[in-house]
């Protein structure tokens, strides 16, 4: 018969120390996975909010450029070029000796952060502009005047901001 040792006399517990460490490690891994998922969700949401903001800014800036071109055309003296030759002409109309501004500042494209794509008038000059971005808009329905034509358009580049009398 086997002789009992001190280790054999120790009472056995249902959970040994190594088993408790295993559960702690598992709980830590679950916690880290949850933190990773939450971080990913927050990053995705913040990117979506930033893009929606840029989309609204595009509508606002596009409307300002369209209005500036309209004001430029309507202020054209007889015998002068009807549309601005550059966007800078909207900041300071070169046709007049005094300063005439139709736009406060030159705004970049809020979606692509690059130069605008210009829409040329048939008789010369710039009659409008649009974004260079080929990304798909977040909002695709529910546009009202003057943007009702933007409903169901596939790309930001399809959003044309122009004035032609």
C-alpha positions in Angstrom: 0.0 0.0 0.0 1.1 3.5 -0.8 2.1 5.8 1.9 0.2 9.2 2.1 2.3 12.3 1.6 1.6 15.8 2.7 0.5 16.7 -0.8 -2.2 14.0 -0.7 -3.6 15.3 2.6 -4.3 18.7 1.1 -8.0 19.0 0.3 -8.8 19.3 -3.3 -10.9 22.3 -4.4 -13.1 22.3 -7.5 -11.1 25.1 -9.1 -7.4 24.9 -8.9 -5.2 28.0 -9.2 -4.2 27.2 -12.8 -7.9 26.9 -13.8 -8.6 30.4 -12.3 -5.7 31.8 -14.3 -7.3 30.3 -17.5 -10.6 32.0 -16.8 -8.9 35.3 -16.1 -7.1 35.1 -19.4 -10.3 34.2 -21.2 -12.1 37.2 -19.6 -9.2 39.5 -20.6 -9.4 38.3 -24.2 -13.1 38.8 -24.3 -12.7 42.3 -22.9 -10.0 43.2 -25.4 -12.2 41.9 -28.3 -15.1 44.0 -27.1 -12.9 47.1 -26.8 -11.6 46.5 -30.3 -15.2 46.2 -31.7 -16.3 49.4 -29.9 -13.2 51.2 -31.2 -14.0 50.1 -34.7 -17.6 51.1 -34.4 -16.7 54.6 -33.1 -14.1 55.0 -35.9 -16.7 54.0 -38.6 -19.3 56.3 -37.1 -17.0 59.3 -36.9 -15.9 58.7 -40.5 -19.5 58.6 -41.6 -20.3 61.8 -39.7 -17.3 63.6 -41.2 -18.3 62.5 -44.7 -21.9 63.7 -44.1 -20.5 67.0 -43.0 -18.3 67.3 -46.1 -21.4 66.4 -48.2 -23.4 69.2 -46.7 -20.4 71.6 -47.1 -20.3 70.6 -50.8 -23.9 71.6 -51.3 -23.3 74.9 -49.5 -20.1 75.8 -51.3 -21.6 74.7 -54.7 -24.6 76.9 -54.1 -22.3 79.9 -53.3 -20.3 79.4 -56.5 -23.5 79.0 -58.6 -24.9 82.2 -57.1 -21.6 84.1 -57.6 -21.6 83.1 -61.3 -25.2 84.2 -61.7 -24.4 87.6 -60.1 -21.4 88.0 -62.3 -23.4 87.2 -65.5 -26.2 89.6 -64.4 -23.7 92.4 -63.7 -22.1 92.1 -67.2 -21.8 95.5 -68.9 -22.8 95.6 -72.6 -20.1 94.3 -74.9 -18.2 92.4 -72.2 -17.6 88.7 -71.8 -20.7 87.2 -70.2 -19.1 84.5 -68.0 -16.0 84.7 -65.8 -12.9 83.5 -67.4 -11.4 82.3 -64.1 -12.8 81.6 -60.6 -10.7 84.5 -59.4 -12.9 86.9 -61.3 -15.6 86.0 -58.8 -13.4 87.3 -56.0 -12.6 90.6 -57.8 -14.4 91.4 -61.1 -11.7 92.7 -63.5 -14.3 94.4 -65.7 -14.8 97.2 -63.2 -12.3 99.7 -61.8 -13.7 99.4 -58.3 -13.7 96.2 -56.3 -16.7 94.0 -57.0 -16.9 90.7 -55.2 -19.4 87.9 -55.9 -17.7 85.4 -53.7 -16.0 85.9 -50.3 -13.1 83.5 -50.9 -12.1 80.7 -53.1 -13.3 77.4 -51.6 -11.7 74.1 -52.3 -13.8 71.0 -53.1 -14.9 69.7 -49.6 -15.1 66.1 -50.8 -11.8 65.6 -52.6 -9.9 68.6 -51.1 -8.6 69.4 -54.5 -9.4 71.7 -57.4 -12.9 71.9 -58.9 -13.7 70.6 -62.3 -14.9 73.5 -64.3 -18.0 73.5 -66.6 -17.4 75.8 -69.5 -20.1 77.9 -71.2 -20.7 77.4 -74.9 -19.7 81.0 -75.6 -16.6 80.8 -73.4 -15.9 81.3 -69.7 -17.0 79.3 -66.7 -20.7 78.6 -66.2 -20.3 76.2 -63.3 -18.2 73.5 -61.5 -18.4 70.1 -59.9 -16.4 67.9 -57.6 -13.7 65.7 -58.9 -14.8 62.9 -56.5 -16.1 59.7 -57.9 -17.3 58.5 -54.5 -20.9 57.6 -54.0 -23.0 60.1 -52.0 -24.3 59.0 -48.6 -27.6 60.8 -49.1 -29.2 60.0 -52.4 -32.8 61.0 -52.0 -34.9 63.8 -50.5 -33.2 66.8 -52.2 -35.3 69.8 -52.8 -34.9 72.9 -54.9 -32.4 73.9 -56.1 -30.9 70.4 -55.8 -33.8 68.2 -56.8 -31.7 67.0 -59.8 -29.3 65.4 -57.3 -31.8 62.6 -56.3 -30.4 59.2 -57.3 -27.1 60.5 -58.7 -24.3 57.9 -58.4 -21.3 60.1 -57.8 -20.4 63.5 -56.3 -18.9 64.4 -59.7 -22.5 64.2 -61.1 -23.6 67.1 -58.8 -23.3 70.0 -61.2 -23.4 73.6 -59.8 -24.0 75.9 -62.7 -25.8 78.9 -64.0 -26.9 79.3 -67.5 -29.6 82.0 -68.2 
